Amino acid sequence: MYKDNQLYVAHSSEGPIHIIGKMANRHGLIAGATGTGKTVTLQVLAETFSQAGVPCFMADMKGDLSGISQTGGLSKFIEKRCSEWGMDTTTLKFEGCPVRFYDVFGEQGHPMRTTIEKMGAMLLARLMDLNETQTGILTLTFRIAKDEKLPLIDMKDLRLMLDYVAKNAKRYETTYGNISSASVGAIQRSLLALAEQGGDKFFGEPAFDIYDLLQTEGGRGVMNILAADKLMLQPKLYSTFLMWLLTEIYDKMPEIGDMELPKMVFFFDEAHMLFKDTSKALTDKIEQIVRLIRSKGIGVYFISQSPSDLPETILGQCGNRVQHALRAFTPKDQAAVKSAAQTFRPNPAFETEREILELGTGEALVSFLDEKGAPSIVQKAKILFPLSQIGAITVEQRSAINGSSRISGKYESMIDRESAFEQIVKQREQAEKEAEEEAAEKEEERKEKEASKKSKRSSSTGKSIFTTVIGTAITYFAKTVATQLARNLTKKSKKK
């Protein structure tokens, strides 16, 4: 619960434990084994931020977080906790939070999509699990599309753009480098696989506007909940999507420095997926964003089973820690427990490593940043109970919330404007038309030449016949005259 710029989320034997508002953007970690209470801790934190007017974004793996939209109620468990902490149950104000549901596939909430060019070559290459050579070809394709002003909006744009680049490889090799048709073919196959996983629904327009996440209603921060139960079946798509979203927020938000409260809090559940099989270049990019995004008023909270799931460079940025119980059945588990204990500032009252193993459900070791930004001594505490409903809501309740949302209808229908696909098709049609016209002109020239040749042959033949006839006639006439003269001369000679 929120009071006097303090975000109360837990209670120890020494009293309430809170996150200082202006330190909430210094990021955090919620860790613990399955079934130890991480989801409820996330709900309590998000609910408290909402009370403070801070919008949040979170992924809902099993539908459990949807209950934050409904009013909670008094239970025996809550009565017991209130009795332990000396709290008056009559003063509790149970209420839900303003919520917007989202779904990459557009089934359980408002669609969230982006364009191919906004996703970028690096994240797209990770999503398709491309090797270094294929990533280079993809990056080259993006550059050519940009240079030739061919917008890459959806998957059909990229597919045709790759085909276009491959067919014009010789034209581009001098400027952009070698283009392997085999690599282009491999990328095309990866795109086909991505489409079958639902990627064709994620890429397109209208692209999602991240400012729709930064909303309040009635003075309370809106809880933006992503339905991730289906998305989780495609781990690469899930982690890449959230990485894109975080990058988009980082790129668009202005620098504001430290504030009394964050502008927004981003909860990254199943955080280990983000770093699994991730290249060093992308890991460095994630580290840079996490390190710098807090200056834009954004807090990032990672949720995972063990602190060791995160790279040390990222873990070092998480100043606010909630550690639930861990299990140590194997030497690897024992090493993880020891590593988790070492991330806390020791408390002389207990042994941190042992406490991590003995914590009960809903209990945690907690350490938040103090006024000076230094980690506080770790304390054993019990997480507060949420004032909203714990557990999933019904399909009817979800539909009602989606229908009454302020952005209802904004993203539901896809728009297919002119982009690379249409422009390349036009270019090909124009080229084919010009080729046909050129072929027709050549055919017409051929016909004219043939006709000219025939005409010349005909004229030559006519002249030849005329000459022959005249010549024959002249010859005949000459012979006749000569014969007649000869006869006449003979007659005269006889008379004499």
C-alpha positions as a printed Julia matrix, in Angstrom:
496×3 Matrix{Float64}:
   0.0     0.0      0.0
   1.11    3.57    -0.7
   1.41    6.32     1.85
   3.59    9.45     2.2
   5.69    8.62    -0.85
   6.46    5.2      0.63
   5.57    1.96    -1.12
   4.83   -0.56     1.66
   5.18   -4.12     0.44
   6.29   -6.21     3.43
   6.27   -6.38     7.22
   9.02   -7.64     9.52
   9.24   -8.09    13.28
  10.55   -4.54    13.38
   7.65   -3.02    11.44
   6.63   -2.16     7.86
   9.21   -2.36     5.07
   8.88   -0.01     2.14
  10.47    1.12    -1.11
  11.29    4.82    -1.15
   9.43    6.39    -4.08
  12.41    8.14    -5.65
  14.43    4.91    -5.47
  11.79    2.75    -7.16
  13.27    3.4    -10.61
  16.59    1.82    -9.52
  15.24   -1.54   -10.68
  14.61   -4.69    -8.71
  14.55   -8.46    -8.51
  11.91  -10.9     -7.25
  13.41  -14.39    -7.0
  12.37  -17.72    -5.56
  11.48  -21.3     -6.34
   8.14  -22.28    -7.84
   5.27  -21.99    -5.34
   7.04  -19.65    -2.89
   4.86  -16.6     -3.58
   6.57  -14.64    -6.37
   3.3   -13.97    -8.24
   1.57  -12.55    -5.16
   4.63  -10.4     -4.43
   4.48   -9.08    -7.99
   0.76   -8.34    -7.55
   1.33   -6.5     -4.26
   4.11   -4.41    -5.79
   2.09   -3.57    -8.91
  -1.0    -2.75    -6.85
   1.04   -0.41    -4.64
   2.49    1.36    -7.66
  -1.04    1.76    -9.06
  -2.17    3.39    -5.8
   0.72    5.83    -6.2
  -0.42    6.72    -9.72
   2.37    4.77   -11.45
   1.3     2.64   -14.46
   2.85   -0.83   -14.8
   3.35   -3.44   -17.47
   3.48   -7.15   -16.63
   3.16  -10.51   -18.35
   0.51  -12.91   -17.03
   1.72  -16.49   -17.46
  -1.32  -18.37   -16.13
  -4.05  -15.74   -15.99
  -3.53  -15.28   -12.23
  -2.65  -11.59   -12.45
  -5.97  -10.72   -14.1
  -7.53  -10.74   -10.62
  -5.84   -7.4     -9.92
  -8.74   -5.85   -11.85
 -11.3    -6.99    -9.25
 -12.01   -6.03    -5.65
 -10.51   -8.42    -3.1
 -12.06   -9.46     0.17
 -11.3   -10.35     3.77
 -10.19  -13.91     4.39
  -8.96  -15.94     7.38
  -5.41  -15.63     6.06
  -5.68  -11.82     5.89
  -7.26  -11.69     9.35
  -4.35  -13.73    10.71
  -1.77  -11.45     9.11
  -3.53   -8.33    10.36
  -3.57   -9.78    13.87
   0.18  -10.49    13.65
   0.91   -6.94    12.54
  -1.56   -5.14    14.79
  -3.62   -3.88    11.85
  -7.34   -3.07    12.1
  -9.2    -5.04     9.43
 -12.02   -2.48     9.41
  -9.68    0.12     7.95
  -8.76   -2.03     4.96
 -10.03   -0.7      1.63
 -10.32   -3.58    -0.78
 -10.39   -2.49    -4.4
  -9.21   -3.49    -7.84
  -6.94   -1.53   -10.16
  -7.7    -0.02   -13.56
  -6.57   -2.65   -16.06
  -6.01   -3.04   -19.78
  -5.48   -6.47   -21.23
  -3.2    -7.08   -24.2
  -2.45  -10.11   -26.32
   0.08  -10.44   -29.14
  -2.36  -12.81   -30.87
  -5.35  -10.51   -30.26
  -7.42  -13.21   -28.54
  -7.61  -12.19   -24.88
  -6.92   -8.49   -25.14
  -5.98   -5.6    -27.4
  -3.47   -6.66   -30.09
   0.11   -5.52   -29.63
   2.08   -5.38   -32.85
   5.02   -3.6    -34.37
   6.55   -3.26   -37.81
   9.47   -5.28   -39.14
  11.68   -2.19   -39.41
  10.92   -1.1    -35.82
  11.82   -4.53   -34.53
  15.2    -4.18   -36.23
  17.6    -6.71   -37.7
  19.33   -7.67   -34.44
  16.19   -8.63   -32.49
  14.64  -10.27   -35.53
  17.78  -12.34   -36.08
  17.59  -13.54   -32.48
  13.92  -14.35   -32.89
  14.68  -16.51   -35.94
  17.84  -17.99   -34.4
  20.04  -16.92   -37.34
  23.77  -17.5    -37.45
  26.33  -14.72   -37.93
  26.37  -14.9    -41.73
  22.58  -14.93   -41.99
  22.35  -12.03   -39.52
  24.72  -10.09   -41.77
  22.52  -10.73   -44.81
  19.42   -9.66   -42.87
  21.14   -6.47   -41.7
  22.23   -5.77   -45.27
  18.64   -6.24   -46.47
  17.36   -3.75   -43.89
  19.97   -1.23   -45.04
  19.07   -1.61   -48.72
  15.38   -1.2    -47.88
  16.16    1.99   -45.97
  18.42    3.41   -48.7
  15.85    2.71   -51.41
  12.94    3.93   -49.26
  11.13    0.6    -49.22
   9.2     0.42   -45.89
   9.34   -2.99   -44.18
   6.01   -3.26   -42.37
   4.94   -6.89   -42.26
   6.35  -10.31   -43.06
   5.37  -10.3    -46.72
   7.42   -7.12   -47.12
  10.52   -8.8    -45.72
  10.01  -12.01   -47.7
   9.74  -10.14   -51.0
  12.58   -7.78   -50.05
  14.88  -10.75   -49.47
  13.87  -12.19   -52.84
  14.46   -8.79   -54.45
  17.95   -8.49   -52.92
  18.88  -12.04   -53.94
  17.82  -11.51   -57.56
  19.78   -8.25   -57.72
  22.81   -9.52   -55.79
  25.38   -8.45   -58.39
  24.0    -4.94   -58.35
  24.48   -4.62   -54.58
  27.64   -6.63   -53.91
  30.06   -3.78   -54.64
  28.32   -1.4    -52.21
  26.95   -3.7    -49.51
  29.03   -6.88   -49.7
  28.57  -10.47   -50.79
  25.01  -11.82   -50.83
  24.68  -15.58   -50.52
  21.56  -17.08   -52.06
  21.87  -20.01   -49.63
  21.74  -17.63   -46.64
  18.75  -15.82   -48.12
  17.01  -19.18   -48.51
  17.73  -20.08   -44.88
  16.26  -16.75   -43.71
  13.16  -17.34   -45.83
  12.65  -20.72   -44.19
  13.03  -19.16   -40.74
  10.44  -16.54   -41.66
   8.03  -19.28   -42.68
   8.52  -21.02   -39.32
   8.0   -17.72   -37.49
   4.76  -17.1    -39.37
   3.46  -20.51   -38.32
   4.18  -19.57   -34.67
   1.96  -16.49   -34.98
   4.61  -13.98   -35.97
   2.5   -12.79   -38.9
  -0.01  -11.41   -36.36
   2.69   -9.56   -34.44
   4.11   -7.65   -37.41
   1.94   -5.04   -39.07
   0.07   -1.8    -38.54
  -1.26    0.03   -36.64
   1.94   -0.35   -34.62
   1.54   -0.17   -30.87
   2.05    3.24   -29.27
   3.98    2.85   -26.0
   2.36    6.02   -24.63
  -0.85    3.99   -24.32
   0.95    2.2    -21.45
   1.62    5.44   -19.58
  -1.95    6.12   -18.53
  -3.81    6.76   -15.28
  -7.49    6.51   -14.44
  -8.98    8.23   -11.42
  -5.49    9.07   -10.18
  -4.41    5.42   -10.23
  -1.85    3.93   -12.56
  -3.26    1.61   -15.22
  -2.1    -2.01   -14.97
  -1.2    -3.18   -18.49
  -1.39   -6.99   -18.44
  -0.11   -9.09   -21.33
  -1.78  -12.48   -21.76
   1.31  -14.7    -22.02
  -0.03  -18.22   -21.56
   0.06  -18.92   -25.32
   3.05  -16.68   -25.96
   5.09  -18.66   -23.42
   4.92  -21.67   -25.74
   7.27  -19.71   -28.01
  10.03  -18.59   -25.59
  12.05  -16.76   -28.23
   9.01  -14.79   -29.4
   8.11  -13.97   -25.78
  11.53  -12.71   -24.72
  12.17  -10.88   -28.0
   8.79   -9.18   -27.81
   9.45   -7.9    -24.29
  12.96   -6.81   -25.28
  11.48   -4.87   -28.2
   8.96   -3.22   -25.9
  11.63   -2.2    -23.41
  13.8    -0.85   -26.24
  10.85    1.08   -27.67
  10.14    2.66   -24.28
  13.82    3.56   -23.89
  14.03    5.14   -27.35
  10.89    7.26   -27.04
  10.92    8.43   -23.43
  12.67   11.75   -22.67
  15.45   12.12   -20.11
  13.91   13.25   -16.82
  16.38   12.05   -14.17
  15.27   10.94   -10.7
  11.69   11.76    -9.73
   9.64   11.32    -6.58
   8.01    8.34    -8.29
   8.76    6.45   -11.52
   6.9     7.27   -14.71
   6.33    3.56   -15.23
   7.4     0.17   -13.88
   8.11   -2.77   -16.18
   7.89   -6.31   -14.71
   9.85   -8.9    -16.68
   8.59  -12.34   -15.61
  10.56  -15.5    -16.49
  13.54  -13.2    -16.98
  15.97  -16.05   -17.59
  14.46  -16.45   -21.07
  15.81  -13.07   -22.07
  19.4   -14.15   -21.55
  19.25  -17.76   -22.72
  21.25  -18.34   -25.93
  21.71  -14.58   -26.28
  24.69  -13.22   -28.2
  27.18  -10.99   -26.4
  26.18   -8.06   -28.62
  22.53   -8.34   -27.59
  23.4    -8.92   -23.92
  25.49   -5.74   -24.01
  22.53   -3.91   -25.56
  20.2    -5.14   -22.78
  22.69   -4.07   -20.13
  22.96   -0.61   -21.69
  19.18   -0.15   -21.76
  18.71   -1.36   -18.18
  21.5     0.9    -16.97
  20.28    4.03   -18.75
  16.5     3.66   -18.74
  16.19    4.62   -15.08
  17.2     8.18   -16.06
  14.0     8.23   -18.11
  11.92    7.43   -15.04
  11.4     3.74   -15.84
  11.9     1.01   -13.27
  12.54   -2.57   -14.44
  11.84   -5.49   -12.1
  13.01   -8.96   -13.09
  11.2   -12.06   -11.82
  13.04  -15.36   -11.94
  13.77  -18.43    -9.84
  17.35  -17.54    -8.94
  19.5   -14.4     -9.06
  22.03  -16.47   -11.01
  19.58  -16.5    -13.94
  20.65  -12.93   -14.66
  24.1   -11.82   -15.85
  26.11  -10.14   -13.09
  26.14   -6.86   -15.0
  22.32   -6.83   -14.99
  22.01   -8.14   -11.43
  24.22   -5.3    -10.24
  21.61   -2.81   -11.47
  18.85   -4.31    -9.29
  18.92   -2.33    -6.05
  15.56   -3.49    -4.65
  15.52   -7.22    -3.81
  12.86   -9.67    -2.67
  14.21  -13.2     -2.24
  11.74  -16.02    -1.6
  12.8   -19.54    -0.65
  15.15  -21.59    -2.8
  15.58  -25.35    -2.84
  19.01  -27.0     -2.67
  18.69  -30.58    -3.88
  21.83  -30.63    -6.01
  25.33  -29.11    -5.8
  24.25  -26.63    -8.49
  21.24  -25.6     -6.36
  23.46  -25.19    -3.3
  25.81  -22.95    -5.27
  22.82  -20.86    -6.39
  21.65  -20.44    -2.77
  25.12  -19.36    -1.7
  25.33  -16.92    -4.6
  21.92  -15.45    -3.73
  22.92  -14.97    -0.08
  26.07  -13.12    -1.12
  24.07  -10.52    -3.03
  22.59   -9.17     0.24
  24.08   -6.89     2.83
  24.44   -9.27     5.86
  22.24   -9.03     8.92
  24.05  -10.08    12.14
  20.76  -11.41    13.54
  20.66  -14.44    11.21
  22.59  -16.42     8.6
  21.27  -15.37     5.2
  22.07  -18.6      3.37
  20.23  -20.76     5.91
  17.21  -18.44     5.97
  16.8   -18.68     2.19
  16.36  -22.44     2.56
  13.9   -22.2      5.48
  11.56  -19.46     4.29
   7.86  -20.37     4.13
   5.36  -19.44     1.41
   4.8   -15.68     1.42
   7.97  -15.05     3.43
  11.04  -13.42     1.92
  14.37  -11.8      2.57
  14.01   -8.15     1.65
  16.52   -5.39     0.96
  15.57   -2.03    -0.55
  17.65    1.06    -1.27
  17.84    3.75     1.4
  17.64    7.51     0.9
  21.27    7.64    -0.26
  20.8     4.81    -2.75
  22.7     2.23    -0.68
  21.28   -1.29    -0.08
  19.73   -1.71     3.35
  20.59   -4.59     5.66
  18.64   -7.67     4.62
  15.52   -8.39     6.7
  13.3   -11.42     7.03
   9.72  -10.36     6.32
   6.26  -11.42     5.23
   4.87   -9.93     2.04
   1.7    -7.87     2.43
  -1.55   -9.25     1.05
  -3.11   -7.65    -2.03
  -6.32   -5.63    -1.72
  -7.45   -6.9     -5.11
  -8.57  -10.41    -6.01
  -6.02  -13.22    -6.01
  -6.49  -15.55    -8.97
  -7.92  -15.44   -12.47
 -11.11  -13.71   -13.58
 -13.79  -15.14   -15.88
 -13.89  -14.83   -19.67
 -16.98  -12.62   -19.34
 -15.22  -10.25   -16.95
 -12.22  -10.0    -19.26
 -14.46   -9.28   -22.26
 -16.29   -6.55   -20.35
 -13.0    -4.87   -19.43
 -11.74   -5.07   -23.02
 -14.98   -3.62   -24.37
 -14.99   -0.63   -22.0
 -11.31    0.19   -22.5
 -10.42    3.68   -23.73
  -8.38    2.16   -26.57
 -10.99   -0.38   -27.62
 -10.99   -0.59   -31.44
  -7.7     1.25   -31.88
  -5.58   -1.8    -32.7
  -8.13   -4.5    -33.45
  -8.16   -4.09   -37.26
  -4.93   -4.38   -39.22
  -4.06   -1.83   -41.91
  -2.17   -2.88   -45.04
  -0.78    0.33   -46.54
   1.62    0.57   -49.47
   5.03   -0.67   -48.38
   7.99   -2.62   -49.76
   5.81   -5.46   -51.07
   3.53   -3.22   -53.11
   6.4    -1.04   -54.36
   8.52   -4.0    -55.48
   5.49   -5.57   -57.2
   4.9    -2.27   -59.02
   8.54   -2.13   -60.05
   8.34   -5.67   -61.41
   5.09   -4.96   -63.25
   6.59   -1.79   -64.73
   9.73   -3.68   -65.74
   7.61   -6.42   -67.34
   5.5    -3.82   -69.15
   8.6    -2.06   -70.46
  10.07   -5.39   -71.52
   6.84   -6.26   -73.34
   6.77   -2.86   -75.04
  10.41   -3.22   -76.04
   9.73   -6.69   -77.39
   6.71   -5.36   -79.3
   8.8    -2.55   -80.79
  11.49   -4.99   -81.88
   8.83   -7.26   -83.41
   7.34   -4.29   -85.26
  10.8    -3.31   -86.54
  11.39   -6.9    -87.65
   8.09   -6.97   -89.5
   8.83   -3.64   -91.2
  12.26   -4.85   -92.31
  10.76   -8.09   -93.6
   8.1    -6.16   -95.49
  10.73   -3.88   -96.94
  12.78   -6.83   -98.1
   9.7    -8.41   -99.72
   8.89   -5.13  -101.44
  12.4    -4.86  -102.82
  12.32   -8.45  -104.01
   8.98   -7.87  -105.7
  10.17   -4.69  -107.43
  13.33   -6.4   -108.6
  11.34   -9.33  -109.98
   8.95   -6.99  -111.85
  11.77   -5.12  -113.48
  13.42   -8.35  -114.5
  10.24   -9.64  -116.24
   9.71   -6.34  -118.05
  13.29   -6.29  -119.23
  13.04   -9.85  -120.41
   9.8    -9.21  -122.35
  11.12   -6.04  -124.0
  14.41   -7.67  -124.79
  12.65  -10.64  -126.37
  10.39   -8.35  -128.39
  13.29   -6.26  -129.61
  15.22   -9.34  -130.55
  12.25  -10.78  -132.41
  11.65   -7.48  -134.21
  15.29   -7.2   -135.14
  15.36  -10.74  -136.46
  12.15  -10.13  -138.47
  13.5    -6.93  -140.01
  16.82   -8.58  -140.79
  15.05  -11.53  -142.42
  12.86   -9.26  -144.48
  15.83   -7.16  -145.62
  17.68  -10.3   -146.57
  14.72  -11.49  -148.67
  14.4    -8.14  -150.4
  18.08   -8.06  -151.26
  17.9   -11.59  -152.61
  14.94  -10.7   -154.86
  16.73   -7.64  -156.24
  19.81   -9.66  -156.92
  17.85  -12.25  -158.93
  16.17   -9.57  -161.09
  19.48   -8.21  -162.16
